[in-house]
Amino acid sequence: MSRHEYWGVQTLLGVAKFARVGEIMGQVKSVTDSEFDSAINGDEWVLVDFWAPWCGPCKALGPILEQVAEEMPVTIAKVNTDSDSMNAAKLGVRGIPALFLFHNGKMVANQTGMVPKPALTNWLNQQMSASDF
């Protein structure tokens, strides 16, 4: 995927995204139980998506999370609960998809279930702009 920055506008595949010059938008990566702690501490904002391949709502949420990563400075860490369930159990995940937002390694918010993109970006913007950070 090619990204170009100029004059405060970031373009991704020809669609303009406004961002500060030099601001890096997020990424989506798969994370195992052994990588979990380094993943949530590796970037300022990390949204962990606990999911499973058989989960219909999880499949629907996947493309939305990819779009969010392209538009916001948040890393999406996808944890497959079928193969890596330890951290989901530690966090008390009872249903998937389950989203946990971390700021500098500290969990600040979570929600469960399929979320439309406008609601998800609104939720993230509220959490990421809270004055206690």
N, C-alpha and C positions, 0 to 999 in steps of 0.2 A: 504494500500500500504506500503510495507516494504522498508525502506531506510537504507543503511549501508554506513559508512564512514571509510576509512582507507588510510593512506599514501597519502592523497591529492586526492583520487579518490572517487567519490560518485557513488554508483551503485543504480539503480532503476530497479527492476524486472530483475536483472542480466545483464543489459546493463550499461557499464561504462560511467559515466559522469564526466569530469574533473572539479573540483572546488577546491577552497581553503578549507583546513581542517576546519570544523565547519561552513562553509557557508551553509545557509539554502536556498534551492530553493523555488520558489514561490508556490502559492496555487490558487485555483479557488473558489470563493464564490459568492453566490447570495446576492445582496444588494438592499434594498428598499430605497425609497426617504428619510425616516427618518434616515436611517443608512449611507447615502451617505457621509456626511461631516466627520464622524468618520472613514469611510472606506478609503477615500483618504488621510487622515492624519495619519492613523494607521501604515503604512509601508513606507519605503523610496521610493520605486517605486511601483506605482499602475497603471495598465492599465484597464480603464473602458470600457466595451463593452456594448453599448446600442443596444439591440436586441429585437426581438419579436418571439413568437412561430410559427407564420405563415410565417415568412421570410425565404425563401430558402437559400439565401446567408448566413444568420445568422446561420442556421443549419449546413452549410458546414464549417463555421469558428469555430464553437464550439470545435471540436476535435483538431484543430490546436492550439487554445488557451490553451487547456489542456496540449498539448505537450510542448508548450512554457513555461508554468508554471513549468513543471517538469525539464526544462533545464536551466532556467534563474531565477535570484533573483528578480522576479516581481510578485506581487499579481494581479490576474485577478479578477476584480469586475464586475460581470454581472448584468446589470440593465434591467429588462423586461419593455419595454416602454408601453406595453398594460396596466400594472397594476401600474407602477411607472414612470410617464412621467414628473414630475415637474423639475427635474434636467436636463433632456434632453432638455426641453424647455428653461431653464435658459442658457444652453450652446449653444443654437441655432441649435440643431440637426434637420436636415431636411430630412435625409435619413438614413436608417440602412442597415447593421451594421455600427455603428460609434464608432471609437476607440479614446479615449482620454488618453494620458499618463500624469500622475502626478508624480512630484518629491517633496517629503516632503510637500504634500498638494497644490503645485503650478502646474497649467497646463502648460506643456512645449511643447506639440505637439498633433496634432490630424489628423485623416484621416478617410475617409468614403469609404465603400464598402468592398467586399470580397478581401482578400489579401492572396496569396499563402504563405506557411510557410517560404520559403527562403527570400521572400521580407519583410515579417513581422519581422523576426529575424534580418535582415539587418537594417531595419528602427529602431528597438528597440536598437540595438547595437550602431548605430550612435547617437541616442538621449541620451542613457545612458552613453556614453563615451565622450560627449561634455565637453569641458574644462571649461564651465561656471558653473559647479556644484561643 
